[in-house]
Amino acid sequence: MAQGDAPFEMLDEKAIRAAELRRDPYDFAFVDQAMSPSLKEKVLADAPEIPYRGSYAMRQLDFGPSFDAVLNDLRSDRFRRLVENKLEMDLSGCPASIVMMGNTTGAYNEGYSHPDSKHKIVTVILGFSREWPYERGQFRILASNDREDCAFEFPPEFGKMVMFRVCDHSWHGFLPQKGKRMSLQLCYVDSDWYARREEWRHSVSALAKSNAISRKVLEWAPRRLF
């Protein structure tokens, strides 16, 4: 790490650094505890309340100082260099875009298999669910565009993290399951323009979800329309 970098306040750097880089079906690394379990109650007490399905830009959400400290760690150059070293790539000039999910309804179109936009270079998922007692709904690294073709999966529980290099076959998703499914997605993207576009897109989506009628339409419409 660069000299003078402040240490993480919330993330466990040693655990992230020790995570194995896996190459099959694409480059990814899983961290079972990217934050100490001792931080769980403090962080979740300050986490945003998200009443509806879908992802929200962080500027749309209210949260307290402990959760904000996690965001500061994730946005730091120190974390970016950890990701660069783990995935053996250069992310300089790649801004970070962060959104958060709070709930899933169990609708068929949630968690559909997708490889992520070509504008995304790396995706990092960090779980914040207090618990996930369900067999379905775990985050899945997929070997194809079939949600059942699972190479690796983990529950979206507090502190569990995966990072992966986005490519044309970086398929991932989850099986539909209703529940309080809290997870944060950080993406390093190819331009400030795309980061702003993503924030605008999620802002429009959040506005639609605040209306009962449009929220119902969004729940059942094919995800690829949005």
LINTAWO-V431687 format. One record per residue. N is the residue number from 1. SS is DSSP state (H for helix, E for strand, L for the rest). PSI is psi in whole degrees, 0 to 359 (999 if undefined). Layout:
n=N ss=SS psi=PSI
n=N ss=SS psi=PSI
This chain:
n=1 ss=L psi=152
n=2 ss=L psi=142
n=3 ss=L psi=137
n=4 ss=L psi=353
n=5 ss=L psi=134
n=6 ss=L psi=140
n=7 ss=L psi=160
n=8 ss=L psi=145
n=9 ss=L psi=327
n=10 ss=L psi=321
n=11 ss=E psi=149
n=12 ss=L psi=96
n=13 ss=H psi=320
n=14 ss=H psi=317
n=15 ss=H psi=319
n=16 ss=H psi=318
n=17 ss=H psi=328
n=18 ss=H psi=350
n=19 ss=L psi=140
n=20 ss=L psi=134
n=21 ss=E psi=118
n=22 ss=E psi=145
n=23 ss=L psi=350
n=24 ss=L psi=126
n=25 ss=L psi=353
n=26 ss=L psi=176
n=27 ss=L psi=119
n=28 ss=E psi=159
n=29 ss=E psi=137
n=30 ss=E psi=135
n=31 ss=E psi=117
n=32 ss=L psi=323
n=33 ss=L psi=85
n=34 ss=L psi=349
n=35 ss=E psi=147
n=36 ss=L psi=138
n=37 ss=H psi=336
n=38 ss=H psi=343
n=39 ss=H psi=352
n=40 ss=H psi=306
n=41 ss=H psi=320
n=42 ss=H psi=315
n=43 ss=H psi=315
n=44 ss=H psi=332
n=45 ss=H psi=334
n=46 ss=L psi=3
n=47 ss=L psi=154
n=48 ss=L psi=151
n=49 ss=L psi=123
n=50 ss=L psi=105
n=51 ss=L psi=338
n=52 ss=L psi=173
n=53 ss=E psi=171
n=54 ss=L psi=179
n=55 ss=E psi=146
n=56 ss=E psi=140
n=57 ss=E psi=147
n=58 ss=H psi=330
n=59 ss=H psi=344
n=60 ss=H psi=353
n=61 ss=L psi=152
n=62 ss=L psi=133
n=63 ss=L psi=162
n=64 ss=L psi=183
n=65 ss=H psi=326
n=66 ss=H psi=319
n=67 ss=H psi=321
n=68 ss=H psi=326
n=69 ss=H psi=325
n=70 ss=H psi=315
n=71 ss=H psi=319
n=72 ss=H psi=319
n=73 ss=H psi=315
n=74 ss=H psi=327
n=75 ss=H psi=354
n=76 ss=L psi=155
n=77 ss=H psi=329
n=78 ss=H psi=315
n=79 ss=H psi=318
n=80 ss=H psi=318
n=81 ss=H psi=327
n=82 ss=H psi=316
n=83 ss=H psi=317
n=84 ss=H psi=313
n=85 ss=H psi=321
n=86 ss=H psi=315
n=87 ss=H psi=2
n=88 ss=L psi=57
n=89 ss=L psi=167
n=90 ss=L psi=122
n=91 ss=L psi=15
n=92 ss=L psi=138
n=93 ss=L psi=6
n=94 ss=L psi=103
n=95 ss=L psi=157
n=96 ss=E psi=137
n=97 ss=E psi=129
n=98 ss=E psi=132
n=99 ss=E psi=164
n=100 ss=E psi=143
n=101 ss=E psi=146
n=102 ss=L psi=334
n=103 ss=E psi=154
n=104 ss=E psi=148
n=105 ss=E psi=347
n=106 ss=L psi=4
n=107 ss=L psi=149
n=108 ss=L psi=331
n=109 ss=L psi=8
n=110 ss=L psi=140
n=111 ss=L psi=19
n=112 ss=L psi=151
n=113 ss=L psi=130
n=114 ss=E psi=155
n=115 ss=L psi=356
n=116 ss=L psi=156
n=117 ss=L psi=149
n=118 ss=L psi=345
n=119 ss=L psi=347
n=120 ss=E psi=133
n=121 ss=E psi=314
n=122 ss=E psi=141
n=123 ss=E psi=136
n=124 ss=E psi=128
n=125 ss=E psi=131
n=126 ss=E psi=123
n=127 ss=E psi=145
n=128 ss=L psi=8
n=129 ss=E psi=137
n=130 ss=L psi=321
n=131 ss=L psi=161
n=132 ss=L psi=88
n=133 ss=L psi=14
n=134 ss=L psi=149
n=135 ss=L psi=320
n=136 ss=L psi=165
n=137 ss=L psi=1
n=138 ss=L psi=147
n=139 ss=E psi=133
n=140 ss=E psi=129
n=141 ss=E psi=123
n=142 ss=E psi=148
n=143 ss=L psi=352
n=144 ss=L psi=188
n=145 ss=L psi=12
n=146 ss=L psi=121
n=147 ss=L psi=342
n=148 ss=L psi=349
n=149 ss=L psi=70
n=150 ss=E psi=127
n=151 ss=E psi=331
n=152 ss=E psi=143
n=153 ss=E psi=157
n=154 ss=E psi=152
n=155 ss=L psi=149
n=156 ss=L psi=50
n=157 ss=E psi=164
n=158 ss=L psi=126
n=159 ss=L psi=350
n=160 ss=L psi=130
n=161 ss=E psi=141
n=162 ss=E psi=144
n=163 ss=E psi=142
n=164 ss=E psi=153
n=165 ss=E psi=124
n=166 ss=L psi=132
n=167 ss=L psi=183
n=168 ss=L psi=351
n=169 ss=L psi=25
n=170 ss=L psi=59
n=171 ss=L psi=138
n=172 ss=E psi=164
n=173 ss=E psi=197
n=174 ss=L psi=157
n=175 ss=L psi=140
n=176 ss=L psi=134
n=177 ss=L psi=126
n=178 ss=E psi=133
n=179 ss=E psi=170
n=180 ss=L psi=93
n=181 ss=L psi=91
n=182 ss=L psi=121
n=183 ss=E psi=151
n=184 ss=E psi=140
n=185 ss=E psi=120
n=186 ss=E psi=128
n=187 ss=E psi=132
n=188 ss=E psi=123
n=189 ss=E psi=172
n=190 ss=L psi=355
n=191 ss=L psi=156
n=192 ss=H psi=326
n=193 ss=H psi=314
n=194 ss=H psi=322
n=195 ss=H psi=317
n=196 ss=H psi=321
n=197 ss=H psi=317
n=198 ss=H psi=320
n=199 ss=H psi=318
n=200 ss=H psi=316
n=201 ss=H psi=316
n=202 ss=H psi=332
n=203 ss=H psi=316
n=204 ss=H psi=317
n=205 ss=H psi=318
n=206 ss=H psi=321
n=207 ss=H psi=318
n=208 ss=H psi=322
n=209 ss=H psi=346
n=210 ss=L psi=348
n=211 ss=L psi=130
n=212 ss=H psi=319
n=213 ss=H psi=309
n=214 ss=H psi=330
n=215 ss=H psi=320
n=216 ss=H psi=321
n=217 ss=H psi=315
n=218 ss=H psi=327
n=219 ss=H psi=329
n=220 ss=H psi=352
n=221 ss=L psi=150
n=222 ss=L psi=132
n=223 ss=H psi=326
n=224 ss=H psi=346
n=225 ss=H psi=337
n=226 ss=L psi=999
